[in-house]
C-alpha cells in the first residue's frame, strides 16, 4: 500500500531549509533533563512514554522525497521506540557531559 504524502508545513519547511544549509550539524537539536528526586518505577515510566508516543501522531511523522524529488511527509504505520538504555548517573557533571554529547550529535 502506498503512503499518502503531505506537504510540509511552513515551520517544517523552515527547519528543513536550515538543516540543508547546515548539513551534518546539530543546528536544531534541543536537549533537556528531568530530575526526579524520588524512587522511579522504570517499567511504569517506559509504559507511560510508549502510551504518550502512541497517542501523539507527531512522533509518527516520517519524511521522504516524492517522484518529483520534493520533500514530503507521511504518517508511519509503526514505530521503533527503544527505551532499553537506562543510565545511572553519580553527579550533575555526568549529566552535563551526557547532555552535551547528545545535543552535539547530528541526526
KATA-V387772 format. One record per run of one state. SS is the DSSP state (h for helix, s for strand, l for the rest). FROM is the first residue (numbers start at 1). TO is the last residue. If there is no record, write none. Layout:
BEGIN
SS	FROM	TO
SS	FROM	TO
END
This chain:
BEGIN
l	1	5
s	6	6
l	7	9
h	10	21
l	22	41
h	42	55
l	56	56
h	57	60
s	61	65
l	66	70
s	71	75
l	76	91
h	92	103
l	104	107
END
